[in-house]
Amino acid sequence: MNIAENLVKLREEKGFAQDSLAERVGVSRTMITHIERGVKIPSLALAYEIAKALDCTIDDLCKEEA
């Protein structure tokens, strides 16, 4: 797995829609969509905010298998 796949899996496990996660993190739903499709890679600061919102670690977002 990669960041895109891990993000989708972790987000769905928490029961968040893309727009809900985007609101919690302070970005647009489009940004979350781009990260989940592998179009964009989140900055370290954004990865931290996403991990915080999903109650996981940055390592959980980046590791090969979530």
Contacts in CASP RR format, 6 or more apart in sequence:
PFRMAT RR
TARGET T0000
AUTHOR 0000-0000-0000
METHOD contacts of the structure
MODEL  1
MNIAENLVKLREEKGFAQDSLAERVGVSRTMITHIERGVKIPSLALAYEI
AKALDCTIDDLCKEEA
1 9 0 8 1.000
1 63 0 8 1.000
1 64 0 8 1.000
1 65 0 8 1.000
1 66 0 8 1.000
2 38 0 8 1.000
2 64 0 8 1.000
3 35 0 8 1.000
3 38 0 8 1.000
3 41 0 8 1.000
3 42 0 8 1.000
3 47 0 8 1.000
3 61 0 8 1.000
3 62 0 8 1.000
4 35 0 8 1.000
4 36 0 8 1.000
4 37 0 8 1.000
4 38 0 8 1.000
5 66 0 8 1.000
6 60 0 8 1.000
6 61 0 8 1.000
6 62 0 8 1.000
6 63 0 8 1.000
6 66 0 8 1.000
7 32 0 8 1.000
7 35 0 8 1.000
7 36 0 8 1.000
7 50 0 8 1.000
7 61 0 8 1.000
8 36 0 8 1.000
9 66 0 8 1.000
10 54 0 8 1.000
10 56 0 8 1.000
10 60 0 8 1.000
10 61 0 8 1.000
10 66 0 8 1.000
11 18 0 8 1.000
11 21 0 8 1.000
11 32 0 8 1.000
11 36 0 8 1.000
11 54 0 8 1.000
14 54 0 8 1.000
14 55 0 8 1.000
16 24 0 8 1.000
16 53 0 8 1.000
16 54 0 8 1.000
18 29 0 8 1.000
18 32 0 8 1.000
18 33 0 8 1.000
18 36 0 8 1.000
19 29 0 8 1.000
19 32 0 8 1.000
21 32 0 8 1.000
21 50 0 8 1.000
21 53 0 8 1.000
21 54 0 8 1.000
22 28 0 8 1.000
22 29 0 8 1.000
22 31 0 8 1.000
22 32 0 8 1.000
24 53 0 8 1.000
25 32 0 8 1.000
25 46 0 8 1.000
25 49 0 8 1.000
25 50 0 8 1.000
25 53 0 8 1.000
26 49 0 8 1.000
27 46 0 8 1.000
31 40 0 8 1.000
31 46 0 8 1.000
34 40 0 8 1.000
35 41 0 8 1.000
35 42 0 8 1.000
35 50 0 8 1.000
42 50 0 8 1.000
44 58 0 8 1.000
47 58 0 8 1.000
47 61 0 8 1.000
47 62 0 8 1.000
48 58 0 8 1.000
50 61 0 8 1.000
51 57 0 8 1.000
51 58 0 8 1.000
51 60 0 8 1.000
51 61 0 8 1.000
54 60 0 8 1.000
60 66 0 8 1.000
END
